[in-house]
Amino acid sequence: MIKKTFKIPDMTCSNCAMKLESLEDTLEGVNEINASYHRLEMVVEYDETQLTEEQIIAAVKKKGYQAIPV
């Protein structure tokens, strides 16, 4: 498992954070997602053998947000 932080500059409210955390249910290999509207970031704990950083960024983009690896 690896933990990766992504800046989400266009997250505007706590509902945005909940929407991003819902990716936990759809991305295989994700153990946990914690999104913070106040810090404009999302921390993803995932199995790097099942999921790539690029796949996470693409999934976030499908939700309507930009993810920038930190």
Gaussian input, Z-matrix of N, CA and C with variables (Angstrom, degrees):
# hf/3-21g

backbone

0 1
 N
 C     1     B1
 C     2     B2     1     A1
 N     3     B3     2     A2     1     D1
 C     4     B4     3     A3     2     D2
 C     5     B5     4     A4     3     D3
 N     6     B6     5     A5     4     D4
 C     7     B7     6     A6     5     D5
 C     8     B8     7     A7     6     D6
 N     9     B9     8     A8     7     D7
 C    10    B10     9     A9     8     D8
 C    11    B11    10    A10     9     D9
 N    12    B12    11    A11    10    D10
 C    13    B13    12    A12    11    D11
 C    14    B14    13    A13    12    D12
 N    15    B15    14    A14    13    D13
 C    16    B16    15    A15    14    D14
 C    17    B17    16    A16    15    D15
 N    18    B18    17    A17    16    D16
 C    19    B19    18    A18    17    D17
 C    20    B20    19    A19    18    D18
 N    21    B21    20    A20    19    D19
 C    22    B22    21    A21    20    D20
 C    23    B23    22    A22    21    D21
 N    24    B24    23    A23    22    D22
 C    25    B25    24    A24    23    D23
 C    26    B26    25    A25    24    D24
 N    27    B27    26    A26    25    D25
 C    28    B28    27    A27    26    D26
 C    29    B29    28    A28    27    D27
 N    30    B30    29    A29    28    D28
 C    31    B31    30    A30    29    D29
 C    32    B32    31    A31    30    D30
 N    33    B33    32    A32    31    D31
 C    34    B34    33    A33    32    D32
 C    35    B35    34    A34    33    D33
 N    36    B36    35    A35    34    D34
 C    37    B37    36    A36    35    D35
 C    38    B38    37    A37    36    D36
 N    39    B39    38    A38    37    D37
 C    40    B40    39    A39    38    D38
 C    41    B41    40    A40    39    D39
 N    42    B42    41    A41    40    D40
 C    43    B43    42    A42    41    D41
 C    44    B44    43    A43    42    D42
 N    45    B45    44    A44    43    D43
 C    46    B46    45    A45    44    D44
 C    47    B47    46    A46    45    D45
 N    48    B48    47    A47    46    D46
 C    49    B49    48    A48    47    D47
 C    50    B50    49    A49    48    D48
 N    51    B51    50    A50    49    D49
 C    52    B52    51    A51    50    D50
 C    53    B53    52    A52    51    D51
 N    54    B54    53    A53    52    D52
 C    55    B55    54    A54    53    D53
 C    56    B56    55    A55    54    D54
 N    57    B57    56    A56    55    D55
 C    58    B58    57    A57    56    D56
 C    59    B59    58    A58    57    D57
 N    60    B60    59    A59    58    D58
 C    61    B61    60    A60    59    D59
 C    62    B62    61    A61    60    D60
 N    63    B63    62    A62    61    D61
 C    64    B64    63    A63    62    D62
 C    65    B65    64    A64    63    D63
 N    66    B66    65    A65    64    D64
 C    67    B67    66    A66    65    D65
 C    68    B68    67    A67    66    D66
 N    69    B69    68    A68    67    D67
 C    70    B70    69    A69    68    D68
 C    71    B71    70    A70    69    D69
 N    72    B72    71    A71    70    D70
 C    73    B73    72    A72    71    D71
 C    74    B74    73    A73    72    D72
 N    75    B75    74    A74    73    D73
 C    76    B76    75    A75    74    D74
 C    77    B77    76    A76    75    D75
 N    78    B78    77    A77    76    D76
 C    79    B79    78    A78    77    D77
 C    80    B80    79    A79    78    D78
 N    81    B81    80    A80    79    D79
 C    82    B82    81    A81    80    D80
 C    83    B83    82    A82    81    D81
 N    84    B84    83    A83    82    D82
 C    85    B85    84    A84    83    D83
 C    86    B86    85    A85    84    D84
 N    87    B87    86    A86    85    D85
 C    88    B88    87    A87    86    D86
 C    89    B89    88    A88    87    D87
 N    90    B90    89    A89    88    D88
 C    91    B91    90    A90    89    D89
 C    92    B92    91    A91    90    D90
 N    93    B93    92    A92    91    D91
 C    94    B94    93    A93    92    D92
 C    95    B95    94    A94    93    D93
 N    96    B96    95    A95    94    D94
 C    97    B97    96    A96    95    D95
 C    98    B98    97    A97    96    D96
 N    99    B99    98    A98    97    D97
 C   100   B100    99    A99    98    D98
 C   101   B101   100   A100    99    D99
 N   102   B102   101   A101   100   D100
 C   103   B103   102   A102   101   D101
 C   104   B104   103   A103   102   D102
 N   105   B105   104   A104   103   D103
 C   106   B106   105   A105   104   D104
 C   107   B107   106   A106   105   D105
 N   108   B108   107   A107   106   D106
 C   109   B109   108   A108   107   D107
 C   110   B110   109   A109   108   D108
 N   111   B111   110   A110   109   D109
 C   112   B112   111   A111   110   D110
 C   113   B113   112   A112   111   D111
 N   114   B114   113   A113   112   D112
 C   115   B115   114   A114   113   D113
 C   116   B116   115   A115   114   D114
 N   117   B117   116   A116   115   D115
 C   118   B118   117   A117   116   D116
 C   119   B119   118   A118   117   D117
 N   120   B120   119   A119   118   D118
 C   121   B121   120   A120   119   D119
 C   122   B122   121   A121   120   D120
 N   123   B123   122   A122   121   D121
 C   124   B124   123   A123   122   D122
 C   125   B125   124   A124   123   D123
 N   126   B126   125   A125   124   D124
 C   127   B127   126   A126   125   D125
 C   128   B128   127   A127   126   D126
 N   129   B129   128   A128   127   D127
 C   130   B130   129   A129   128   D128
 C   131   B131   130   A130   129   D129
 N   132   B132   131   A131   130   D130
 C   133   B133   132   A132   131   D131
 C   134   B134   133   A133   132   D132
 N   135   B135   134   A134   133   D133
 C   136   B136   135   A135   134   D134
 C   137   B137   136   A136   135   D135
 N   138   B138   137   A137   136   D136
 C   139   B139   138   A138   137   D137
 C   140   B140   139   A139   138   D138
 N   141   B141   140   A140   139   D139
 C   142   B142   141   A141   140   D140
 C   143   B143   142   A142   141   D141
 N   144   B144   143   A143   142   D142
 C   145   B145   144   A144   143   D143
 C   146   B146   145   A145   144   D144
 N   147   B147   146   A146   145   D145
 C   148   B148   147   A147   146   D146
 C   149   B149   148   A148   147   D147
 N   150   B150   149   A149   148   D148
 C   151   B151   150   A150   149   D149
 C   152   B152   151   A151   150   D150
 N   153   B153   152   A152   151   D151
 C   154   B154   153   A153   152   D152
 C   155   B155   154   A154   153   D153
 N   156   B156   155   A155   154   D154
 C   157   B157   156   A156   155   D155
 C   158   B158   157   A157   156   D156
 N   159   B159   158   A158   157   D157
 C   160   B160   159   A159   158   D158
 C   161   B161   160   A160   159   D159
 N   162   B162   161   A161   160   D160
 C   163   B163   162   A162   161   D161
 C   164   B164   163   A163   162   D162
 N   165   B165   164   A164   163   D163
 C   166   B166   165   A165   164   D164
 C   167   B167   166   A166   165   D165
 N   168   B168   167   A167   166   D166
 C   169   B169   168   A168   167   D167
 C   170   B170   169   A169   168   D168
 N   171   B171   170   A170   169   D169
 C   172   B172   171   A171   170   D170
 C   173   B173   172   A172   171   D171
 N   174   B174   173   A173   172   D172
 C   175   B175   174   A174   173   D173
 C   176   B176   175   A175   174   D174
 N   177   B177   176   A176   175   D175
 C   178   B178   177   A177   176   D176
 C   179   B179   178   A178   177   D177
 N   180   B180   179   A179   178   D178
 C   181   B181   180   A180   179   D179
 C   182   B182   181   A181   180   D180
 N   183   B183   182   A182   181   D181
 C   184   B184   183   A183   182   D182
 C   185   B185   184   A184   183   D183
 N   186   B186   185   A185   184   D184
 C   187   B187   186   A186   185   D185
 C   188   B188   187   A187   186   D186
 N   189   B189   188   A188   187   D187
 C   190   B190   189   A189   188   D188
 C   191   B191   190   A190   189   D189
 N   192   B192   191   A191   190   D190
 C   193   B193   192   A192   191   D191
 C   194   B194   193   A193   192   D192
 N   195   B195   194   A194   193   D193
 C   196   B196   195   A195   194   D194
 C   197   B197   196   A196   195   D195
 N   198   B198   197   A197   196   D196
 C   199   B199   198   A198   197   D197
 C   200   B200   199   A199   198   D198
 N   201   B201   200   A200   199   D199
 C   202   B202   201   A201   200   D200
 C   203   B203   202   A202   201   D201
 N   204   B204   203   A203   202   D202
 C   205   B205   204   A204   203   D203
 C   206   B206   205   A205   204   D204
 N   207   B207   206   A206   205   D205
 C   208   B208   207   A207   206   D206
 C   209   B209   208   A208   207   D207

   B1=1.4507
   B2=1.5263
   B3=1.3105
   B4=1.4581
   B5=1.5287
   B6=1.3196
   B7=1.4694
   B8=1.5114
   B9=1.3256
   B10=1.4643
   B11=1.5256
   B12=1.3300
   B13=1.4587
   B14=1.5213
   B15=1.3304
   B16=1.4618
   B17=1.5212
   B18=1.3181
   B19=1.4604
   B20=1.5270
   B21=1.3201
   B22=1.4675
   B23=1.5317
   B24=1.3333
   B25=1.4676
   B26=1.5288
   B27=1.3253
   B28=1.4624
   B29=1.5245
   B30=1.3372
   B31=1.4623
   B32=1.5299
   B33=1.3309
   B34=1.4585
   B35=1.5288
   B36=1.3464
   B37=1.4725
   B38=1.5276
   B39=1.3237
   B40=1.4622
   B41=1.5304
   B42=1.3267
   B43=1.4697
   B44=1.5244
   B45=1.3240
   B46=1.4738
   B47=1.5268
   B48=1.3240
   B49=1.4604
   B50=1.5305
   B51=1.3167
   B52=1.4685
   B53=1.5276
   B54=1.3218
   B55=1.4748
   B56=1.5324
   B57=1.3313
   B58=1.4614
   B59=1.5281
   B60=1.3150
   B61=1.4595
   B62=1.5283
   B63=1.3276
   B64=1.4688
   B65=1.5319
   B66=1.3262
   B67=1.4638
   B68=1.5290
   B69=1.3207
   B70=1.4601
   B71=1.5368
   B72=1.3321
   B73=1.4657
   B74=1.5251
   B75=1.3344
   B76=1.4595
   B77=1.5270
   B78=1.3146
   B79=1.4688
   B80=1.5243
   B81=1.3270
   B82=1.4495
   B83=1.5247
   B84=1.3160
   B85=1.4564
   B86=1.5185
   B87=1.3474
   B88=1.4645
   B89=1.5221
   B90=1.3130
   B91=1.4585
   B92=1.5313
   B93=1.3439
   B94=1.4654
   B95=1.5243
   B96=1.3442
   B97=1.4579
   B98=1.5195
   B99=1.3180
   B100=1.4627
   B101=1.5190
   B102=1.3305
   B103=1.4608
   B104=1.5274
   B105=1.3291
   B106=1.4591
   B107=1.5219
   B108=1.3213
   B109=1.4619
   B110=1.5264
   B111=1.3222
   B112=1.4616
   B113=1.5262
   B114=1.3319
   B115=1.4670
   B116=1.5269
   B117=1.3452
   B118=1.4716
   B119=1.5223
   B120=1.3423
   B121=1.4508
   B122=1.5184
   B123=1.3174
   B124=1.4572
   B125=1.5239
   B126=1.3319
   B127=1.4611
   B128=1.5255
   B129=1.3304
   B130=1.4568
   B131=1.5221
   B132=1.3167
   B133=1.4636
   B134=1.5173
   B135=1.3308
   B136=1.4597
   B137=1.5300
   B138=1.3177
   B139=1.4633
   B140=1.5223
   B141=1.3204
   B142=1.4662
   B143=1.5286
   B144=1.3374
   B145=1.4614
   B146=1.5303
   B147=1.3444
   B148=1.4619
   B149=1.5254
   B150=1.3163
   B151=1.4587
   B152=1.5243
   B153=1.3364
   B154=1.4697
   B155=1.5274
   B156=1.3105
   B157=1.4615
   B158=1.5326
   B159=1.3192
   B160=1.4738
   B161=1.5208
   B162=1.3323
   B163=1.4735
   B164=1.5252
   B165=1.3178
   B166=1.4696
   B167=1.5198
   B168=1.3201
   B169=1.4695
   B170=1.5228
   B171=1.3323
   B172=1.4725
   B173=1.5260
   B174=1.3260
   B175=1.4687
   B176=1.5232
   B177=1.3317
   B178=1.4648
   B179=1.5337
   B180=1.3239
   B181=1.4653
   B182=1.5322
   B183=1.3336
   B184=1.4604
   B185=1.5268
   B186=1.3330
   B187=1.4752
   B188=1.5339
   B189=1.3394
   B190=1.4624
   B191=1.5155
   B192=1.3266
   B193=1.4656
   B194=1.5149
   B195=1.3232
   B196=1.4649
   B197=1.5260
   B198=1.3309
   B199=1.4623
   B200=1.5277
   B201=1.3266
   B202=1.4604
   B203=1.5361
   B204=1.3416
   B205=1.4702
   B206=1.5186
   B207=1.3190
   B208=1.4694
   B209=1.5112
   A1=109.63
   A2=114.33
   A3=121.71
   A4=107.85
   A5=116.74
   A6=122.16
   A7=108.03
   A8=115.35
   A9=120.44
   A10=108.54
   A11=116.38
   A12=122.36
   A13=109.27
   A14=114.88
   A15=122.42
   A16=108.60
   A17=117.19
   A18=121.23
   A19=107.22
   A20=116.18
   A21=122.63
   A22=106.59
   A23=117.58
   A24=120.80
   A25=114.54
   A26=118.12
   A27=119.78
   A28=113.57
   A29=117.78
   A30=121.76
   A31=107.41
   A32=117.16
   A33=120.08
   A34=115.66
   A35=117.40
   A36=118.20
   A37=110.34
   A38=115.84
   A39=120.21
   A40=111.54
   A41=117.53
   A42=119.56
   A43=110.85
   A44=116.73
   A45=121.11
   A46=109.18
   A47=116.10
   A48=120.57
   A49=110.22
   A50=117.01
   A51=120.53
   A52=111.08
   A53=116.02
   A54=120.57
   A55=110.28
   A56=116.39
   A57=120.37
   A58=111.44
   A59=117.05
   A60=120.28
   A61=111.62
   A62=117.10
   A63=120.33
   A64=111.67
   A65=117.95
   A66=121.31
   A67=110.75
   A68=115.82
   A69=122.00
   A70=111.09
   A71=115.89
   A72=121.25
   A73=112.95
   A74=117.87
   A75=120.03
   A76=114.40
   A77=117.72
   A78=120.58
   A79=110.02
   A80=116.18
   A81=120.48
   A82=109.84
   A83=115.69
   A84=120.82
   A85=113.35
   A86=116.86
   A87=120.33
   A88=109.49
   A89=115.98
   A90=121.44
   A91=110.10
   A92=116.02
   A93=119.72
   A94=110.53
   A95=115.49
   A96=122.01
   A97=107.88
   A98=115.78
   A99=122.13
   A100=108.16
   A101=115.18
   A102=120.28
   A103=108.85
   A104=116.31
   A105=121.93
   A106=110.03
   A107=115.23
   A108=121.20
   A109=110.36
   A110=117.55
   A111=121.42
   A112=112.58
   A113=116.84
   A114=120.87
   A115=112.10
   A116=117.02
   A117=122.46
   A118=111.09
   A119=115.17
   A120=118.96
   A121=111.72
   A122=113.73
   A123=121.79
   A124=107.00
   A125=116.37
   A126=121.73
   A127=106.84
   A128=115.27
   A129=121.41
   A130=109.20
   A131=116.23
   A132=121.16
   A133=106.23
   A134=116.34
   A135=119.24
   A136=111.99
   A137=114.44
   A138=122.77
   A139=107.65
   A140=116.40
   A141=120.99
   A142=112.96
   A143=118.12
   A144=120.01
   A145=111.52
   A146=116.94
   A147=121.17
   A148=113.71
   A149=116.86
   A150=121.35
   A151=109.54
   A152=115.57
   A153=119.50
   A154=109.92
   A155=115.08
   A156=121.55
   A157=110.02
   A158=116.61
   A159=121.39
   A160=111.42
   A161=117.08
   A162=120.65
   A163=110.69
   A164=116.77
   A165=120.38
   A166=109.41
   A167=117.47
   A168=121.90
   A169=110.29
   A170=117.35
   A171=121.50
   A172=111.29
   A173=117.22
   A174=120.86
   A175=110.96
   A176=116.74
   A177=121.16
   A178=109.40
   A179=116.50
   A180=121.13
   A181=110.85
   A182=117.48
   A183=121.50
   A184=111.80
   A185=116.34
   A186=121.68
   A187=110.91
   A188=116.96
   A189=120.49
   A190=115.62
   A191=116.74
   A192=120.46
   A193=110.21
   A194=114.84
   A195=122.06
   A196=107.48
   A197=117.26
   A198=122.23
   A199=108.37
   A200=114.76
   A201=121.32
   A202=108.17
   A203=117.53
   A204=119.42
   A205=110.93
   A206=115.24
   A207=121.44
   A208=108.95
   D1=145.35
   D2=178.52
   D3=-132.24
   D4=147.55
   D5=174.73
   D6=-111.40
   D7=129.36
   D8=-178.80
   D9=-130.65
   D10=137.66
   D11=178.08
   D12=-103.59
   D13=137.02
   D14=177.26
   D15=-125.53
   D16=133.70
   D17=170.74
   D18=-78.40
   D19=136.95
   D20=177.50
   D21=-123.50
   D22=83.33
   D23=-171.31
   D24=-66.00
   D25=-22.40
   D26=-177.10
   D27=-101.33
   D28=18.57
   D29=174.21
   D30=-79.35
   D31=122.90
   D32=-172.64
   D33=-113.83
   D34=-9.28
   D35=-177.30
   D36=-160.48
   D37=174.11
   D38=-179.72
   D39=-67.68
   D40=-26.69
   D41=175.95
   D42=-65.98
   D43=-34.69
   D44=175.42
   D45=-60.93
   D46=-44.03
   D47=-179.62
   D48=-62.24
   D49=-42.31
   D50=178.96
   D51=-64.77
   D52=-37.90
   D53=178.26
   D54=-62.40
   D55=-42.37
   D56=179.15
   D57=-69.41
   D58=-37.93
   D59=178.44
   D60=-65.59
   D61=-24.58
   D62=178.79
   D63=-67.70
   D64=-15.01
   D65=175.87
   D66=-61.22
   D67=-23.25
   D68=178.46
   D69=-54.75
   D70=-34.10
   D71=-177.53
   D72=-81.21
   D73=-18.39
   D74=-173.40
   D75=-110.59
   D76=-18.61
   D77=-178.94
   D78=-98.21
   D79=117.49
   D80=178.93
   D81=-70.82
   D82=134.54
   D83=179.97
   D84=101.25
   D85=-9.74
   D86=179.31
   D87=-83.23
   D88=128.90
   D89=175.74
   D90=-91.02
   D91=-44.02
   D92=-177.34
   D93=-158.62
   D94=144.93
   D95=173.72
   D96=-128.90
   D97=128.51
   D98=174.13
   D99=-123.21
   D100=116.86
   D101=179.40
   D102=-110.81
   D103=137.71
   D104=179.52
   D105=-121.63
   D106=114.13
   D107=177.14
   D108=-65.52
   D109=-36.64
   D110=-178.05
   D111=-68.48
   D112=-34.95
   D113=179.87
   D114=-96.40
   D115=-5.99
   D116=-178.30
   D117=54.76
   D118=45.38
   D119=178.79
   D120=-145.66
   D121=163.77
   D122=179.78
   D123=-136.05
   D124=131.98
   D125=177.35
   D126=-110.56
   D127=125.50
   D128=-177.96
   D129=-116.63
   D130=126.12
   D131=172.68
   D132=-104.05
   D133=120.41
   D134=-174.32
   D135=-149.14
   D136=163.48
   D137=177.45
   D138=-88.03
   D139=110.31
   D140=-175.75
   D141=-68.50
   D142=-9.62
   D143=175.21
   D144=-83.82
   D145=-14.13
   D146=-179.30
   D147=-111.10
   D148=-18.05
   D149=-171.90
   D150=-146.70
   D151=142.74
   D152=178.45
   D153=-109.32
   D154=162.30
   D155=175.86
   D156=-58.47
   D157=-39.45
   D158=-179.42
   D159=-63.86
   D160=-36.61
   D161=178.35
   D162=-67.61
   D163=-37.10
   D164=177.43
   D165=-65.58
   D166=-46.27
   D167=179.57
   D168=-59.53
   D169=-42.13
   D170=179.27
   D171=-64.91
   D172=-39.92
   D173=179.50
   D174=-66.60
   D175=-38.91
   D176=177.56
   D177=-65.17
   D178=-40.72
   D179=179.23
   D180=-62.09
   D181=-37.98
   D182=177.82
   D183=-63.52
   D184=-27.67
   D185=177.30
   D186=-80.78
   D187=-8.39
   D188=177.39
   D189=100.38
   D190=17.45
   D191=-177.14
   D192=-126.83
   D193=163.39
   D194=176.16
   D195=-104.41
   D196=132.50
   D197=176.58
   D198=-115.37
   D199=125.89
   D200=-179.91
   D201=-117.67
   D202=115.43
   D203=178.71
   D204=-60.45
   D205=140.53
   D206=179.74
   D207=-103.29

